[in-house]
Amino acid sequence: MVEIGKRIARFAADKRGATAIEYSIIAAGIACAIAATLTLTGTSLLNLWTSVQNAFG
């Protein structure tokens, strides 16, 4: 039982994975911002190209 406690304490003290997790959270936030921007501008661009297509056709 003491061995499990030592392993848990050693795992909790290890900070090597914290930076990777922080970077992944930042990357996920950027991906969400890009997705939101594309969603909001996507409809406008679709309408623009549809009107251009209708003007030629």
C-alpha positions as CSV (number, residue, x, y, z in Angstrom):
1,M,0.0,0.0,0.0
2,V,2.9,2.3,0.7
3,E,4.3,1.6,-2.8
4,I,1.0,2.9,-4.3
5,G,1.2,6.1,-2.2
6,K,4.8,6.7,-3.4
7,R,3.8,6.2,-7.0
8,I,0.9,8.6,-6.7
9,A,3.1,11.2,-5.0
10,R,5.7,10.8,-7.7
11,F,3.1,11.1,-10.4
12,A,1.6,14.2,-8.8
13,A,5.0,15.9,-8.6
14,D,5.9,15.2,-12.2
15,K,5.4,18.4,-14.3
16,R,6.7,17.1,-17.6
17,G,3.3,16.6,-19.1
18,A,1.8,19.9,-18.0
19,T,3.4,21.9,-20.8
20,A,2.0,19.5,-23.4
21,I,-1.5,19.7,-21.9
22,E,-1.3,23.6,-21.9
23,Y,-0.2,23.7,-25.5
24,S,-3.0,21.3,-26.5
25,I,-5.6,23.5,-24.7
26,I,-4.2,26.6,-26.6
27,A,-4.4,24.7,-29.9
28,A,-7.9,23.6,-29.2
29,G,-8.9,27.2,-28.5
30,I,-7.3,28.4,-31.7
31,A,-9.1,25.6,-33.6
32,C,-12.4,26.7,-32.1
33,A,-11.8,30.3,-33.1
34,I,-10.9,29.3,-36.6
35,A,-14.0,27.1,-36.9
36,A,-16.3,29.9,-35.6
37,T,-14.8,32.4,-38.0
38,L,-15.2,30.1,-41.0
39,T,-18.7,29.3,-40.0
40,L,-19.6,33.0,-39.7
41,T,-17.9,34.1,-42.9
42,G,-18.8,30.9,-44.8
43,T,-22.4,31.9,-45.3
44,S,-21.4,35.3,-46.5
45,L,-18.9,34.0,-49.0
46,L,-21.5,31.5,-50.2
47,N,-24.0,34.2,-50.8
48,L,-21.3,36.4,-52.6
49,W,-20.3,33.6,-55.0
50,T,-24.0,32.7,-55.6
51,S,-24.7,36.3,-56.6
52,V,-21.6,36.3,-58.9
53,Q,-22.7,33.1,-60.4
54,N,-26.2,34.4,-61.0
55,A,-24.8,37.6,-62.6
56,F,-23.0,35.5,-65.2
57,G,-25.6,32.9,-65.7
